[in-house]
């Protein structure tokens, strides 16, 4: 599980940068949605691996 924690991307700030145009704000929002989906998938993989190890099926 430590390997999964080391590879996780850093947590991003919840606030958008000041001075963005509406187009830049929209692009930032799309990036955040993609990042959240990636984070959720990564957590699912990590949790599945942890359960697998706890069941004694992995080294």
N, C-alpha and C positions, 0 to 999 in steps of 0.2 A: 504494500500500500504506500510505502514511502516514495517509491518511484513515481507513482501517480501524482502525489502531492508536489514533487519536485518539478514535474513537467507541466503543471497547471499554469495557464497564463495569469499574469497579475490582475488583480481586481481593478476595474476601471472606475473613474470618478462618476458619480451619478449625475453630476451637473454638467451641462454642455459648456464648451468654452465661450467666453463672452465675445461679442462682436461678429457672430456668424450670420451670413445671409440666409434667407429661407431655404435656398437650395442646399447650402452646407449643413443647415440644421436637419433637413430631410435625409441627407447622406449619412450624417452622424447617427440618426435614429435607426436607419437600416443597418448600419454597422453594429449598433448596440443589440438589435434583435438577433442578428447573426451570432454575435458573441454570446448572448444568453442561451441560444439554442446549442451552441458548441459546448458551453459550460454544463448545460443539463445533460447532454449526451456523455460528456467526459465523466460527470458524477455518476451516471448510471453504469458506465463501464467500470469505474473504480469500485462502486458498491457491489456490483456483481462479482468482481474478482475477489473482494474481501469475503463475501459469503462463500465463494468457492474454496478459498483457503481455509476458512473456519470449519468447513465441512471435512477438511482433511484430504481433499482431492488434489491439492497442488503441493509442490515442494515447499 
